[in-house]
Amino acid sequence: MRENYYLTKTEQDIMRVIRGADIVSADEIRELFPGLSRGMVKKVLWSLSKKGYLTRLKKGLYLVNEGPGKPSIKNPYRIALALFPGYIAFSSALRLYDLLDYEPFTIFVATPRKSGERVVGEYTIKAVALGEKATGMTLKDGVYTSTLAKTFFDCFYKPAYCGGYSEITKALYEAEKLDWDEFMDYFERFASDSLCQRTGYILELLKDELGVGVPGGVLDYLKGRVKSWTKLVPTLPSRGRSIREWKLIDNLGKEKILGWAYG
């Protein structure tokens, strides 16, 4: 088995230079070793990948392993964005803002067009195409992440990708400061009436039950978008409490939405 790990002199030289890095590209290797032809760089990277010293992420891009067959994932968010250009979103963004108690092993990336999934080491990288809604990012901790306001909009838009309404309400309760104007801008630009109804109901619960400082203008706007009856969770049966002012059937229950606060 040890013969599989034998490195040629060129491979040793490359590994000596890139050891300690987390991601390396073929272009970077060509810059570091100008004496190697494009074909030789490709051949060496393929060999190092086959021997387990690199893990191929996509064409021309490799993860530098700690040892043969041992993926070294120092920053899963950087790897996620290298695989799927976009921004870190949903539960992954909540974690970067210290609003999620656990370390999720699914990293979410919001992209304009491409959805997909890749497993790298112990992490699952999941790209979610949001179309024109893939906007509102900032550079945080060296990676492109949704702004805090956009993070909450995205979570309300697709609550399943952040752990559901329980995680959303807990994160909103713990968030020290939220740009409500930016938050509402996304609803005015992108939200359906039913999304406004669901979000307004949740925000009003937070305000009435836990004293979260939701501006009255936010609730007024969302309430003004109420048109026809809808369900809080579209995929669940229409059983639950009917909230007339929001024309919404709470088919989840306040206990599940805010249970973390009373447990």
N, C-alpha and C positions, 0 to 999 in steps of 0.2 A: 504494500500500500504506500510506503514512503516514496517509492519512485514516482507516484502520481504528483507529489508535491515538489519534485525537483525543479529548480528554477535555473534557466539559462542566465548567463552574465547580463544580458540585456534586460531580462525580466527582473533580476535582482536589482539592477541600477534603477529601474522604474519604481519598483516597490520601495526602495530606500528613499526616494524623493517624495512619493505620494503618501507614505505611511503617516498616519495622523490626520489625513484629510478624510472627509466623509463621502464626498462625491467628486468624481473626476471625469473629464470629457476627453474624447480623442483629440480634439483641437488643442486642449491644454497640454497633452502629452507631446504633440507635435511642436508646440512652442518651447517646451522644456528640453526636448531632444531633437533639435533641428537636423541632426545628421541622419535621422531615421526617415525613410520614405513613408508616404501615406499608406502604402500597402503593408510595409513592415509594422507600422503602428497598429494597424487593424489586426494583423496576424498575432502580434504580441498580446494585445488586449483580449483577443479571443482565447489564446492559450492560458492567460492568467485567469480568465473567467472559467474555463474548463477545469483548471486545477483548484478552483475554489477561493482564490485570493481576491477576486472581484466578482460582483454580482451585476449582471447586465440589467439596467433599468429600462432602457430603450436604445434605439440606434445611436451609437456614439456617446452614451452616457452610462457610467458605471458607479456602483457603490463599492467603496474600499472596505474589505472585510478585515476583522481583527486577526483572523488566521484562516487556514483552509476551511471553507464551508461554514464560517461563522460570521454572518452579516453583522456589521458594526453600525448600529443606528443611533447616532449621536443626536440628530435632530430630525425626527420623523416628518415635521412640517416642511422642512426644506426638500426632503425627498418627495413628499406629496406634490409640491409645486413644480418640481423638476419633471414629474411624470405627467401632471395635468396642469398646465398654466391657468391660473385663475387666482382665487384668494381662499384662505382658510376660513371655514364657515361652520355654522350650526354648533354642535356640542364642542367641536375642536376650538372654535373661536371663544366660546364661553370658558373653556379651560385656560386659554391664553390670557383671558381677562380675570383669572382666578375666581370665576363664578361657578365652577363645577368642582365638586369635592373629590371626584375620582379621576384617574388617568385613563381616558378612553383609548382602546386599541384599534378603533376605527377612526381614521382621519378623514374628515370631510373637506372637499375642495369644491367651491362653486365656480363653474365655468360658463362662458357664454353659450357654447354649443355642444360640447362633448361630454357625454356621460360614460362612465366606465368604472372598472374595479381592478385593482392589482393587490396581490399579497406580497409584502416584502418583510421577511423575518416574521416577527410576531404581530406586525401591523397589517391591517387591511386599509388600503387607500381607496376611498370612494369619491368619484367625481359626480357632481350633480349639475346638469345643465339648467341654467336659469334664464337663458335668453337675454332679453333686455334688462332683466332684473339683476343680472350679474354686474353690479356696480356698487360703489360705496365702500372702497377699501382704503386702508392705511398701512404704513410700514410699522409693524410692531414686533419687537424682539428679533428684528432682522428678517421677518417674513411678512409677505402681504396677507393681511387679515381684514375681514370686514370691520368697519368702525363699530363702536358699541351699539349705536342706534340701528345700524344696518343689521348687526347680529340679531337683535331682537326682532326686527322686521322679518328676517329670513326664518327665524325660529317660529314665529306666528304663522308664517306662510307654509312651512313644512315642519310641524311640531314633532313628527316621528323621528326626525333626524337630530333632535336634541334631547330626547328622553321624555317628550310629552309635556303637557301643561304643568305638571308638578315641578319639573326642572325649570321651566320658563318662569313660573311665579316665584320660585325660590331665588333664582338669579336676579330677577327684577327687584325683589325685596332687598337683596344684598348689594345691588349696584349703588355706588355712592353718588354718582351723577350721570344723568342721561340727557342728551341733547334732544328734548322733545320736539323742537322745531324740525330737526333733521329726521327724526323718527316719523313725524307726520308727513313730511315731504314724500317719503316712499309710499305711504298709503294713498296720498293724493295722486301720485303718478302711476302706481302699479296695482293697487288693491281692488279686488272685486267687492261688491256690497256684502256678500256673505263673510268674507275675510274681515271686513270692518265690524260686522256684527259679533263674530266670535272674539275678536280682539277686544272690542269695547266691553263685552260682558266680563272677560277675564280681568281687564284693568279696573273695572268698577268693583269687582270682588276684592281685589287687592286694596283698593282705596277704602272701601267700607269695612272690610274685615280686619285689615292689618295696618291701616293708616298710611299706605304708600302715597307719596305726594304726586298723584297723577293730576295734571292741570285740567281744570274744568273745560277749557276750550278743546282739549283732546277728546274728551268724552262727548262733548256737544257735536263735534264734527263726525265722529264715528256713529253716533246715534242718528245723525242726519242722513246717514247712508242706509238706514234700515228700510228695506223694501218688502220682502216676502219672508215667510218662515224658513228657517234652516236648522241644521243640527250642529251641535258643538263638534262632534266627531262624526264626519260624514259616513264613515265605514261601519259605525255601530248602529244597532237597532234604534228606532225612534221611541225609546222608552226613557222617561225621565221627567224632570221638572220643566214646565213651560214658563219661560221668562217673557212676559208680554211686551215690556218696553223695548226689548231687543229682538222680539219675534224669533226667539231661539229656544230650542229644546236642549237642555243640559242633560245629555244622555251619558255623562261621565260621573257627575256628582261632585259637590263642593268638597266632600271628604277626600276624594282622590286628587282634586286640584290643589287643595291647601293642606292636605294631611300632614306634610312635613312641619307645618307651623304649630300643630296641635298635638303632635306625637311626643 
